[in-house]
């Protein structure tokens, strides 16, 4: 096992770190990451979830904002750098954020990517997800939820023209006209829990790689917060709990 020392702490290279990206420039809900939900800054819920994990050794917040950094530090997270403005814009990618974190902090075997917008996320799910990949050949893990319909029954529209996404599937002609029972279930990434290896990021220049593990979640298990309406719904739910 290889070790390195950072500020008098001894870390194993074969370990698992959490990275929580938290830009200051949220548009839908201004200052969302530190807006108080039931008297607690939103980012603090995610920091607590990560710190309660039995697998995560470091909880690192990547932010371009000094106020967010101070809130994260007060909650016990590490803020070893301030993210450059050039990779903190609306169109900046997760890959840029994680590459910068690796350049600043080093390369654990696995990164757990936790977005701030899931205050109802369960630490137990984080640990279960990590246990699925830790000794595997997967390049990453994505939390997914089942769609209400097979993707073979979807269309895209050009002008006024409706075009089936699949004209045939697995020997089935016009699956969009057939019974859904003969088609496979479809899932969509919900963004709640992502895990990716440093090797996938740095060697393959990807946040997923080609061998993705599916961590299935119930669509009502947790709620992403992107709008003020969603904020109010989640806050009401959490205040009842």
C-alpha positions in Angstrom: 0.0 0.0 0.0 1.3 3.5 -0.9 0.9 6.4 1.4 1.5 10.1 1.2 1.6 12.8 3.9 -0.3 16.1 3.7 -0.4 18.6 6.5 0.7 16.0 9.0 -2.1 13.6 8.0 -1.4 10.1 6.5 -3.6 9.1 3.7 -3.8 5.8 1.8 -3.8 6.1 -2.0 -6.2 3.2 -2.2 -9.2 5.1 -0.7 -12.4 6.9 -1.3 -12.8 10.7 -1.2 -16.0 12.8 -1.7 -16.0 15.9 -3.9 -18.9 18.3 -3.5 -18.9 20.9 -6.3 -20.6 24.2 -5.1 -20.5 27.2 -7.4 -21.5 30.6 -6.2 -23.3 31.6 -9.4 -26.5 29.5 -9.3 -29.2 31.1 -11.4 -32.5 29.4 -10.7 -32.2 30.0 -7.0 -29.6 32.7 -6.2 -27.0 31.6 -3.7 -28.8 28.2 -3.6 -25.9 26.2 -2.1 -25.9 28.3 1.1 -29.5 29.3 1.2 -31.0 28.1 4.5 -33.4 25.2 4.4 -35.0 24.7 7.8 -32.3 27.0 9.3 -29.4 24.9 7.7 -27.4 26.0 4.7 -28.2 23.6 1.8 -24.6 22.4 1.3 -24.4 21.3 5.0 -26.8 18.5 4.4 -24.5 16.9 1.8 -21.4 17.5 3.8 -23.0 15.7 6.8 -24.1 12.8 4.6 -20.5 12.4 3.3 -18.9 12.7 6.8 -21.3 10.1 8.2 -20.2 7.6 5.6 -18.1 4.6 6.8 -16.1 4.6 3.6 -15.3 8.2 2.7 -12.0 9.4 4.2 -12.0 13.0 2.9 -14.9 15.4 2.2 -13.6 18.1 -0.2 -15.7 21.1 -1.4 -14.8 22.6 -4.7 -16.0 26.2 -4.9 -15.2 29.5 -6.4 -16.9 31.4 -3.6 -15.3 32.5 -0.3 -18.6 32.6 1.5 -19.5 29.0 0.5 -15.9 28.0 1.4 -16.4 29.4 4.9 -19.7 27.6 5.4 -18.2 24.3 4.3 -15.2 24.7 6.6 -17.5 25.5 9.5 -19.3 22.2 8.8 -16.1 20.2 8.9 -15.4 19.8 5.2 -12.0 20.5 3.6 -11.6 23.4 1.2 -8.0 23.1 0.1 -8.3 25.4 -2.9 -10.6 28.0 -4.5 -11.8 26.8 -7.9 -10.7 29.2 -10.7 -13.4 31.3 -12.3 -12.6 29.8 -15.7 -13.9 26.4 -14.7 -16.8 27.7 -12.6 -19.1 29.0 -15.3 -22.6 27.9 -16.3 -21.1 25.7 -19.1 -18.1 24.4 -17.1 -18.1 20.6 -16.9 -17.8 18.1 -14.1 -14.7 16.8 -15.8 -12.9 20.1 -15.5 -13.9 20.4 -11.8 -12.6 16.9 -10.9 -9.4 17.2 -12.9 -8.6 20.4 -11.0 -9.3 18.7 -7.7 -6.9 15.9 -8.6 -4.2 18.3 -9.6 -4.6 20.1 -6.2 -5.2 17.2 -3.9 -4.0 13.9 -5.5 -5.6 10.8 -6.9 -7.7 8.5 -4.6 -8.8 5.3 -6.2 -12.5 6.5 -6.1 -14.2 9.8 -6.1 -17.8 10.0 -4.7 -19.4 12.9 -6.6 -22.2 14.4 -4.4 -24.2 17.4 -5.7 -25.5 19.8 -3.1 -29.1 19.7 -4.3 -30.1 16.4 -2.6 -30.6 17.2 1.1 -32.7 14.0 1.5 -30.0 11.7 0.2 -29.3 8.8 2.6 -25.7 8.0 3.8 -26.7 4.3 3.7 -27.2 4.7 -0.1 -23.8 6.3 -0.5 -22.2 3.4 1.3 -24.1 0.8 -0.6 -23.2 2.4 -3.9 -19.5 2.4 -3.0 -19.6 -1.2 -1.9 -20.8 -2.1 -5.4 -17.7 -0.7 -7.1 -14.8 -0.7 -4.6 -13.4 -4.1 -5.6 -14.9 -4.2 -9.1 -13.8 -3.6 -12.7 -16.4 -0.9 -13.1 -15.1 2.5 -14.3 -17.9 4.4 -12.6 -21.3 4.2 -11.0 -24.4 6.2 -11.7 -27.6 6.3 -9.6 -30.6 5.8 -11.9 -34.3 5.7 -11.6 -36.8 3.8 -13.8 -38.7 5.6 -16.5 -42.4 5.2 -16.8 -42.0 4.0 -20.4 -39.5 2.2 -22.6 -37.3 4.6 -24.7 -38.3 2.6 -27.8 -41.7 4.3 -27.5 -40.2 7.9 -27.7 -40.0 10.3 -30.6 -38.2 13.5 -31.5 -39.8 16.3 -33.4 -38.5 18.2 -36.4 -40.7 21.1 -37.2 -44.2 19.5 -37.3 -42.8 16.0 -38.1 -42.9 13.3 -35.4 -39.9 10.9 -35.9 -39.7 7.6 -33.9 -36.4 7.3 -32.0 -36.4 3.6 -32.9 -37.8 2.3 -36.2 -37.1 -1.2 -35.0 -35.7 -2.9 -31.9 -34.3 -6.5 -31.5 -36.4 -7.8 -34.4 -39.5 -5.9 -33.4 -40.7 -3.6 -36.2 -42.2 -0.3 -35.1 -41.8 -0.8 -31.4 -43.4 2.6 -30.7 -46.7 1.0 -31.9 -46.3 -2.2 -29.9 -47.1 -3.2 -26.3 -44.6 -1.9 -23.7 -44.5 -5.3 -22.1 -42.3 -6.6 -24.9 -39.7 -3.9 -24.4 -37.0 -3.6 -21.7 -37.3 -1.2 -18.8 -35.4 2.1 -19.3 -33.6 4.1 -16.6 -32.4 7.7 -16.4 -29.5 9.1 -14.4 -30.9 11.1 -11.5 -27.6 12.7 -10.3 -28.0 11.8 -6.7 -24.8 9.6 -6.3 -22.0 9.3 -8.8 -18.8 7.4 -8.2 -15.8 7.5 -10.6 -12.2 6.3 -10.5 -9.3 8.8 -10.8 -8.0 6.6 -13.6 -11.2 7.1 -15.6 -10.9 10.8 -15.2 -7.2 11.3 -15.9 -6.4 8.4 -18.3 -9.7 8.1 -20.2 -10.7 11.8 -20.0 -14.2 10.8 -18.9 -16.5 11.0 -15.9 -18.0 7.6 -16.6 -15.8 5.4 -18.8 -17.2 2.5 -20.7 -18.2 0.1 -17.8 -20.8 1.9 -15.7 -22.4 0.3 -12.7 -26.1 1.0 -12.2 -27.2 1.9 -8.7 -31.0 1.7 -8.9 -33.0 4.1 -6.8 -36.8 4.6 -6.4 -37.8 7.8 -8.2 -39.4 9.1 -5.0 -36.4 8.2 -2.8 -34.8 11.6 -3.1 -35.6 14.9 -4.8 -33.3 17.2 -6.8 -33.7 20.9 -6.1 -33.5 23.1 -9.2 -36.5 25.4 -8.9 -38.0 27.4 -6.0 -41.1 25.2 -6.3 -39.0 22.1 -5.7 -37.2 23.9 -2.8 -40.5 24.6 -1.1 -41.7 21.0 -1.6 -38.5 19.5 -0.1 -38.4 22.0 2.7 -42.0 21.1 3.7 -41.3 17.4 3.5 -38.1 17.7 5.6 -39.9 19.9 8.2 -42.5 17.2 8.7 -39.8 14.5 9.1 
